[in-house]
Amino acid sequence: MLEFKTIETLKPNTEILEVIKDCTYKVKKGNTKHLLHTNLQVIEPTEYIITYPTTLTILEYKINEISNKPFFIKQHNQKYSLSEIIQILKKLKI
């Protein structure tokens, strides 16, 4: 059986929470887990599920050297930076 040990719990981004405070949303905290007896790590992203005024799921991954766009919107199937996400969320409020 696979055994995981949680290394780090990822906190939600305060800038995004400030922008979506008037929306109906739910946040699931992310985790970084280590698979015991191996050198593998699994990253579960922080998930922002917005249900009103529109349905949108934003995943926030821990930043690494390769990617400078840590956000992913499931409905758009595309990566975004923090400034792009904030612009998208502000447009939703109108």
Short mmCIF file of the C-alpha atoms (twelve columns), coordinates in Angstrom:
data_MODEL
# 
_entry.id   MODEL 
# 
loop_
_atom_site.group_PDB 
_atom_site.id 
_atom_site.type_symbol 
_atom_site.label_atom_id 
_atom_site.label_alt_id 
_atom_site.label_comp_id 
_atom_site.label_asym_id 
_atom_site.label_seq_id 
_atom_site.Cartn_x 
_atom_site.Cartn_y 
_atom_site.Cartn_z 
_atom_site.pdbx_PDB_model_num 
ATOM 1  C CA . MET A 1  0.000   0.000  0.000   1 
ATOM 2  C CA . LEU A 2  1.221   3.494  -0.826  1 
ATOM 3  C CA . GLU A 3  2.016   5.683  2.156   1 
ATOM 4  C CA . PHE A 4  2.161   9.456  1.944   1 
ATOM 5  C CA . LYS A 5  3.546   11.980 4.383   1 
ATOM 6  C CA . THR A 6  2.361   15.597 4.129   1 
ATOM 7  C CA . ILE A 7  5.369   17.879 3.859   1 
ATOM 8  C CA . GLU A 8  3.637   21.219 3.398   1 
ATOM 9  C CA . THR A 9  0.106   22.622 3.365   1 
ATOM 10 C CA . LEU A 10 -0.348  25.332 0.743   1 
ATOM 11 C CA . LYS A 11 -2.276  28.412 1.846   1 
ATOM 12 C CA . PRO A 12 -4.806  30.239 -0.367  1 
ATOM 13 C CA . ASN A 13 -3.633  33.395 -2.141  1 
ATOM 14 C CA . THR A 14 -4.872  36.470 -0.239  1 
ATOM 15 C CA . GLU A 15 -5.041  38.638 -3.385  1 
ATOM 16 C CA . ILE A 16 -7.444  36.222 -5.074  1 
ATOM 17 C CA . LEU A 17 -9.555  35.915 -1.922  1 
ATOM 18 C CA . GLU A 18 -9.828  39.716 -1.803  1 
ATOM 19 C CA . VAL A 19 -11.106 39.861 -5.399  1 
ATOM 20 C CA . ILE A 20 -13.661 37.032 -5.003  1 
ATOM 21 C CA . LYS A 21 -14.968 38.062 -1.567  1 
ATOM 22 C CA . ASP A 22 -18.333 39.122 -3.078  1 
ATOM 23 C CA . CYS A 23 -18.747 35.853 -4.999  1 
ATOM 24 C CA . THR A 24 -19.987 32.522 -3.740  1 
ATOM 25 C CA . TYR A 25 -16.889 30.351 -3.508  1 
ATOM 26 C CA . LYS A 26 -15.193 27.466 -1.737  1 
ATOM 27 C CA . VAL A 27 -11.451 26.968 -1.224  1 
ATOM 28 C CA . LYS A 28 -9.690  23.616 -0.838  1 
ATOM 29 C CA . LYS A 29 -6.159  23.927 0.532   1 
ATOM 30 C CA . GLY A 30 -3.382  22.251 -1.389  1 
ATOM 31 C CA . ASN A 31 -0.728  19.872 -0.092  1 
ATOM 32 C CA . THR A 32 2.746   18.736 -0.955  1 
ATOM 33 C CA . LYS A 33 3.113   15.061 -0.087  1 
ATOM 34 C CA . HIS A 34 6.086   12.720 -0.096  1 
ATOM 35 C CA . LEU A 35 5.636   9.098  -1.144  1 
ATOM 36 C CA . LEU A 36 7.419   7.149  1.578   1 
ATOM 37 C CA . HIS A 37 10.333  4.891  0.625   1 
ATOM 38 C CA . THR A 38 10.819  6.771  -2.675  1 
ATOM 39 C CA . ASN A 39 12.068  10.156 -3.804  1 
ATOM 40 C CA . LEU A 40 8.709   11.113 -5.362  1 
ATOM 41 C CA . GLN A 41 6.582   14.067 -4.347  1 
ATOM 42 C CA . VAL A 42 2.944   14.732 -5.203  1 
ATOM 43 C CA . ILE A 43 1.533   18.245 -5.323  1 
ATOM 44 C CA . GLU A 44 -2.201  18.747 -4.827  1 
ATOM 45 C CA . PRO A 45 -3.086  22.296 -5.952  1 
ATOM 46 C CA . THR A 46 -5.065  24.862 -3.993  1 
ATOM 47 C CA . GLU A 47 -8.519  24.880 -5.550  1 
ATOM 48 C CA . TYR A 48 -10.814 27.919 -5.771  1 
ATOM 49 C CA . ILE A 49 -14.329 26.844 -6.773  1 
ATOM 50 C CA . ILE A 50 -16.498 29.836 -7.704  1 
ATOM 51 C CA . THR A 51 -20.199 29.061 -8.117  1 
ATOM 52 C CA . TYR A 52 -21.777 32.521 -8.414  1 
ATOM 53 C CA . PRO A 53 -21.989 34.762 -10.563 1 
ATOM 54 C CA . THR A 54 -20.449 32.134 -12.854 1 
ATOM 55 C CA . THR A 55 -19.001 28.656 -12.481 1 
ATOM 56 C CA . LEU A 56 -15.217 28.688 -12.493 1 
ATOM 57 C CA . THR A 57 -12.565 26.393 -11.044 1 
ATOM 58 C CA . ILE A 58 -9.095  27.840 -10.546 1 
ATOM 59 C CA . LEU A 59 -6.175  25.620 -9.562  1 
ATOM 60 C CA . GLU A 60 -3.079  27.181 -7.990  1 
ATOM 61 C CA . TYR A 61 0.118   25.155 -8.178  1 
ATOM 62 C CA . LYS A 62 3.272   25.746 -6.222  1 
ATOM 63 C CA . ILE A 63 5.689   27.811 -8.341  1 
ATOM 64 C CA . ASN A 64 8.784   26.067 -9.633  1 
ATOM 65 C CA . GLU A 65 11.681  27.065 -11.864 1 
ATOM 66 C CA . ILE A 66 9.995   25.817 -15.042 1 
ATOM 67 C CA . SER A 67 6.624   27.559 -14.953 1 
ATOM 68 C CA . ASN A 68 5.982   31.221 -14.188 1 
ATOM 69 C CA . LYS A 69 2.209   30.772 -14.569 1 
ATOM 70 C CA . PRO A 70 1.036   28.912 -11.446 1 
ATOM 71 C CA . PHE A 71 -2.730  29.231 -12.083 1 
ATOM 72 C CA . PHE A 72 -4.872  26.972 -14.259 1 
ATOM 73 C CA . ILE A 73 -8.559  27.466 -15.109 1 
ATOM 74 C CA . LYS A 74 -10.265 24.145 -15.854 1 
ATOM 75 C CA . GLN A 75 -13.022 25.634 -17.990 1 
ATOM 76 C CA . HIS A 76 -10.514 27.475 -20.231 1 
ATOM 77 C CA . ASN A 77 -7.895  24.696 -20.162 1 
ATOM 78 C CA . GLN A 78 -5.151  27.333 -19.977 1 
ATOM 79 C CA . LYS A 79 -2.423  28.612 -17.614 1 
ATOM 80 C CA . TYR A 80 -2.413  32.153 -16.231 1 
ATOM 81 C CA . SER A 81 -0.261  34.439 -14.103 1 
ATOM 82 C CA . LEU A 82 -1.600  36.164 -10.981 1 
ATOM 83 C CA . SER A 83 -2.236  39.477 -12.768 1 
ATOM 84 C CA . GLU A 84 -4.154  37.707 -15.562 1 
ATOM 85 C CA . ILE A 85 -6.309  35.824 -13.023 1 
ATOM 86 C CA . ILE A 86 -7.155  39.033 -11.186 1 
ATOM 87 C CA . GLN A 87 -8.208  40.707 -14.461 1 
ATOM 88 C CA . ILE A 88 -10.436 37.745 -15.339 1 
ATOM 89 C CA . LEU A 89 -12.059 37.757 -11.910 1 
ATOM 90 C CA . LYS A 90 -12.703 41.504 -12.015 1 
ATOM 91 C CA . LYS A 91 -14.460 41.110 -15.390 1 
ATOM 92 C CA . LEU A 92 -16.746 38.458 -13.859 1 
ATOM 93 C CA . LYS A 93 -18.040 40.909 -11.263 1 
ATOM 94 C CA . ILE A 94 -19.479 43.287 -13.867 1 
# 
